[in-house]
């Protein structure tokens, strides 16, 4: 597995300290930059990439290192600098080189390294590789076939005509800038992004959303497969094997896909996740400020605004609707994707997709909050939140659902029951477009509640308590009724 080693330092790594860290392999190694200078690579004299180092970034958000690395990780006082070193899987000494780089950075700048057992300050000699694979400029030394294009993303361990394979051994796979770049590059060349992990790994919600679309895969090594030859899909449970240039399902003689025993659901722990899928629309004027709907949702459901936001994980920036808007404006008319998190005491995470359409500026928000077995999800706060979003933040629609899932919001590699709808809300413009008379009389047992002013109401449709799967049927009946208008 690829070894990622992270230096968490109180002082910003400058050029001098990074060069000192890169001398972990001795003076004979070479240094080059890729990705427009955002990544520095330590290379063997024969050109093999040994370690890739991402540009350091400043983390202002409390709890991010604990969320993504370990609850016991020691971190400097906020804000601190996060510097990732990623070792190549193709060279035996690379993981020790990455550990020496991070250890030297932490020693010089004051801080710690993760994982702590990987950090050291020894010089790691790299033996020359005289094999044809190592000297082949096509990049076969990184696990490619001779026909495959060269690997350009530092996150990718192997590349074929059909798949970009990322091998990771971290407790939590987050949508880092490394992984985001690999996903974009894979999509641009019509390849599947394939993340291979051991069975103890979980995904963050942004990573799960990114991998949800075919043909991307989360490939998990079977727990009892010591040889590493047995795999299954961590999101569907399908047993997998490598065939040619991609992972494909294992099928029985009748063509049925096998489901791995490891994918069996875990016992219900009483933990729950409340999810809100919110869509807003705004007039594209120069005074528009984005992020208001997300902040209002956090305040209604957690009592505080988001703790931070970013365009990748770890979430590094302090919450600011002004900065968020400036970023989206600078990228328009291209869309903007971002993630926001809450404080460690109340697990909450949101992804936001901002797009410019002919109808205006739209925000698609997915906000998920985690609750323990002794905590009740605040279902009674949903209708007041919907009314506030409709009155002040351009609400178009909101679907609220509840599911049995982990409080920490991570996704394990076993079956989880789908969410059950709790309520659906239509904003005033959507109600007006459908027609109030029609929208207010759905084929449901319970009439919708009218929120806001009488002249331009929103409609809030109760669907269930979050424990009844038949709520999906009621939601489908409601959608069919509304579309019929």
ABEGO torsion letter per residue (X at the ends): XBBBBBBBBABBBBAAAAAAAAAAAEAABBBBBBGGGABBBBBBAAGBBABBBBBBBBBABBGAAAAAABAABBBBBOBBBBBBBBBBAABAAAAAAAAAAAAAAAAAAEEBBOBAAABBABBBBBBBBABAAAABAAGAAAGBBAABBBBABAABABBBAABBBBBBBBABBBBBAAAAAAAAAAAAAGBBBBBBBBAABBBBAAAAAAAABOABBBBBBBAABAAGABBBBAAAGBBBBBBGABBBBBBBAAGBBBBBAAABBBBBAGBBBBBBBBBBBBBBBAABBBGAAAAAAAAAAAGBBBABBBABOBBABBBBAAAAAAAAAAAOABBBBBBBBBBAABBBBBBBBBBBBAAEBBBBBBBBBBBBAABBBBAAAAAAAAAAAAAAAGBABBBBBBBBBBAAGBBBBBBBBBBBBABBBBBAAAAAAAEAAAAABBBBABBBBBBEBAABBBBBBBAEAGABAAAAAAAAAAAAAAAAX
